[in-house]
Amino acid sequence: MKASIRAGDLYAGWRGTTSGHVYYSAYNGTTWAPQVALSPTSADAPALVADPIAGGLWIIAWTTSSDAIDYIYCLGTGAGACSGPVNTLPGAATSTSPALAFMGGDTGTLYVAWKDATSNQIGYEASFDNAGFTPQELEPQALTSAAPALAVGAYTLYTAWKGNGTNQQVWFAAANTPY
């Protein structure tokens, strides 16, 4: 299960244990909304992130059976929240969960990171104001055998990952990124 907070609501996403479907729900501080199943299936937990600027907007992403990363923009908490088109992140291939982070500002930037399916390098892209993604990059020094994590603090984007193979160390990098 993955979670993200937006305007007092806690959004949660998970993979169903028997169906493999991607599910989501929201907690408003008192009760959980009914869980909603998206039609896609995934072998891994989905990633979620809430837009800190746009009221009620959040994004959920998952790994497909063909190792692609699909995502959808959602607005609200109920059954119709994720009713827009499912998008595929061009060129990304992973065998684990993707990671998402959102930096606010006037236009906002969505960051996506993943463990490359063949090289175990961490791949990443950024979307500026939903105008498309920057070119995909693989970080040659960041090798991992697990899904990476992303977090945002002030003007800094943080990436954390487990070492590759039997390397159990936790590594991280920080990048100062203006909104």
C-alpha positions as CSV (number, residue, x, y, z in Angstrom):
1,M,0.0,0.0,0.0
2,K,1.1,3.5,-0.8
3,A,-0.4,6.8,0.5
4,S,-0.3,10.5,0.0
5,I,-2.0,13.5,1.8
6,R,-3.9,16.3,0.1
7,A,-5.9,19.1,1.8
8,G,-6.6,17.0,4.9
9,D,-7.5,13.8,3.0
10,L,-5.2,10.7,3.0
11,Y,-5.3,8.9,-0.3
12,A,-4.3,5.2,-0.3
13,G,-3.6,2.9,-3.2
14,W,-3.0,-0.9,-3.2
15,R,-2.9,-4.0,-5.3
16,G,-5.6,-6.5,-4.6
17,T,-4.2,-9.8,-3.3
18,T,-6.4,-12.1,-5.4
19,S,-7.4,-10.0,-8.5
20,G,-4.2,-8.0,-8.9
21,H,-6.4,-4.9,-9.6
22,V,-5.3,-1.5,-8.5
23,Y,-7.5,-0.1,-5.8
24,Y,-7.8,3.4,-4.1
25,S,-9.7,5.1,-1.4
26,A,-9.5,8.3,0.7
27,Y,-9.7,9.0,4.4
28,N,-11.1,12.4,5.5
29,G,-9.9,12.2,9.1
30,T,-13.1,10.4,10.2
31,T,-14.1,7.7,7.7
32,W,-12.7,5.9,4.6
33,A,-14.5,6.3,1.3
34,P,-15.6,3.1,-0.3
35,Q,-12.7,1.4,-2.1
36,V,-12.7,1.7,-5.9
37,A,-11.1,-0.8,-8.2
38,L,-9.4,0.4,-11.4
39,S,-9.6,-2.0,-14.3
40,P,-5.8,-2.4,-14.7
41,T,-3.9,-5.0,-12.9
42,S,-0.4,-4.9,-11.5
43,A,2.1,-7.2,-9.9
44,D,3.3,-4.4,-7.5
45,A,1.8,-1.7,-5.3
46,P,0.8,1.5,-7.1
47,A,2.4,4.9,-6.4
48,L,0.2,7.9,-5.4
49,V,0.9,11.6,-5.1
50,A,-1.4,14.5,-4.4
51,D,-0.9,17.9,-6.1
52,P,-0.3,20.4,-3.3
53,I,-1.8,23.2,-5.3
54,A,-4.7,21.9,-7.3
55,G,-7.6,21.1,-4.9
56,G,-8.4,17.4,-5.0
57,L,-6.1,16.5,-7.9
58,W,-3.9,13.4,-7.4
59,I,-2.1,10.9,-9.6
60,I,-1.8,7.1,-9.3
61,A,0.7,5.1,-11.2
62,W,1.4,1.3,-11.5
63,T,3.5,-1.2,-13.3
64,T,1.8,-3.2,-16.1
65,S,2.3,-6.9,-16.9
66,S,4.6,-5.7,-19.8
67,D,6.8,-3.7,-17.4
68,A,5.4,-0.4,-18.6
69,I,4.4,2.4,-16.2
70,D,0.8,3.5,-16.6
71,Y,-0.8,6.5,-14.7
72,I,-4.0,8.4,-14.4
73,Y,-5.0,11.8,-13.1
74,C,-7.8,11.7,-10.5
75,L,-10.0,14.4,-9.0
76,G,-11.9,13.8,-5.8
77,T,-12.3,10.7,-3.7
78,G,-15.2,8.6,-5.1
79,A,-15.9,6.1,-7.8
80,G,-15.5,8.6,-10.6
81,A,-12.3,10.3,-9.3
82,C,-10.0,8.4,-11.7
83,S,-12.2,8.5,-14.8
84,G,-9.8,10.1,-17.2
85,P,-7.7,8.3,-19.8
86,V,-4.9,5.9,-18.7
87,N,-1.6,7.2,-19.9
88,T,1.7,5.2,-20.5
89,L,5.0,6.8,-19.6
90,P,6.9,6.5,-22.9
91,G,10.1,4.4,-22.8
92,A,10.0,3.5,-19.1
93,A,10.3,-0.2,-18.3
94,T,10.4,-1.5,-14.7
95,S,9.8,-4.7,-12.8
96,T,8.9,-2.9,-9.5
97,S,6.6,-0.1,-8.3
98,P,7.2,3.4,-9.7
99,A,7.8,6.3,-7.4
100,L,6.0,9.7,-7.6
101,A,6.7,13.1,-6.2
102,F,5.0,16.5,-6.9
103,M,6.5,19.9,-6.4
104,G,4.0,22.7,-6.4
105,G,4.3,26.2,-7.6
106,D,2.4,28.0,-10.3
107,T,2.7,25.2,-12.8
108,G,3.9,22.3,-10.7
109,T,6.2,19.4,-11.6
110,L,5.4,15.7,-11.4
111,Y,8.5,13.5,-11.0
112,V,8.5,9.8,-11.7
113,A,11.3,7.4,-10.8
114,W,11.7,3.6,-11.3
115,K,14.2,0.7,-11.3
116,D,15.1,0.0,-14.9
117,A,13.9,-3.5,-15.8
118,T,17.2,-4.6,-17.5
119,S,20.0,-2.4,-16.1
120,N,18.9,-2.0,-12.4
121,Q,19.7,1.7,-12.8
122,I,17.2,4.3,-11.5
123,G,15.3,6.0,-14.3
124,Y,13.5,9.3,-13.9
125,E,11.5,11.9,-15.8
126,A,9.7,15.1,-15.0
127,S,6.4,16.5,-16.3
128,F,6.0,20.3,-16.4
129,D,2.4,21.5,-16.1
130,N,1.1,18.4,-17.9
131,A,2.8,19.6,-21.1
132,G,4.6,16.3,-21.5
133,F,7.7,14.7,-19.9
134,T,11.3,15.6,-20.1
135,P,13.5,13.0,-21.8
136,Q,14.0,9.8,-19.9
137,E,17.3,9.5,-18.0
138,L,19.0,6.6,-16.3
139,E,21.4,7.3,-13.5
140,P,24.5,5.1,-14.0
141,Q,25.7,5.5,-10.4
142,A,22.3,4.6,-8.8
143,L,22.0,0.8,-9.0
144,T,19.2,-1.0,-7.1
145,S,17.3,-4.3,-6.9
146,A,14.2,-2.7,-5.5
147,A,11.8,0.2,-6.1
148,P,13.2,3.7,-5.4
149,A,11.4,6.3,-3.3
150,L,10.9,10.0,-3.9
151,A,10.1,12.8,-1.4
152,V,10.0,16.6,-1.6
153,G,11.0,19.1,1.1
154,A,11.0,22.8,0.3
155,Y,12.9,23.2,-3.0
156,T,14.6,19.8,-2.7
157,L,13.8,16.6,-4.4
158,Y,15.1,13.5,-2.6
159,T,15.6,10.0,-4.0
160,A,16.3,7.0,-1.8
161,W,17.1,3.4,-2.9
162,K,18.4,0.1,-1.7
163,G,21.7,-1.0,-3.0
164,N,21.9,-3.5,-5.9
165,G,21.7,-7.3,-5.3
166,T,23.0,-8.3,-1.9
167,N,24.0,-4.7,-1.1
168,Q,21.6,-3.8,1.8
169,Q,22.8,-0.2,2.2
170,V,20.3,2.6,1.7
171,W,21.5,5.3,-0.6
172,F,20.0,8.8,-1.3
173,A,20.5,11.8,-3.4
174,A,19.1,15.3,-3.2
175,A,18.6,17.9,-6.0
176,N,17.7,21.5,-5.5
177,T,14.9,22.0,-8.0
178,P,13.0,25.3,-8.3
179,Y,9.2,25.0,-8.6
